[in-house]
């Protein structure tokens, strides 16, 4: 089965740029989607199809995907961005969705 | 406005059964892909199952043969029948609408989620 690997935690100071990676075998050939989840809340889609943003998501959130790594970039980080972030892809070989293990973003 | 409201969670003994419901409003369940995603306490997200608009269903290996996803078109409601429950099935269960995309050969992602319902499997 397809495996997505995320760092358990990322820390960044307010106003700086946070980069959260999602590794997978030839992940660049897949569409990657990203979710933000705050404590006690349901996940929220922040990026889909590698780099598109749903309406209502700030431009500070962007994505890229190439080779074996996809990246969610959050510019000008704010305290309200502190949350868990998950990447997700569809594994066509099994018709299964796959989530990464999640990354906890801490705003220092 | 799109809304998803789950219900049916609770405490159940190992080996028992439970049926979760997800009432949708603002869109038609049968015209969309719909999924269940769960999250064990303190853990990450785990995809459980999907039902396509055409009726095809798929399951995670961890629940295949024990869980059944279905929908009731006139009630605009999604269900998850869970049998032979185990302690490791303890989690918050979310229903989510899945939007398809044709980028890079196809995929789908979850644009709307319910608030979740907690299932606890314990004696």
Interface residues (C-beta under 8 A of the other chain):
Chain A: X1 X29 X30 X31 X33 X35 X37 X42 X43 X44 X45 X48 X49 X50 X54 X84 X86 X88 X89 X90 X92 X95 X96 X97 X98 X99 X100 X101 X102
Chain B: X35 X37 X44 X45 X46 X47 X50 X58 X60 X61 X94 X99 X101 X103 X104 X105 X106 X107 X108 X109 X110 X111 X113 X114 X115 X116
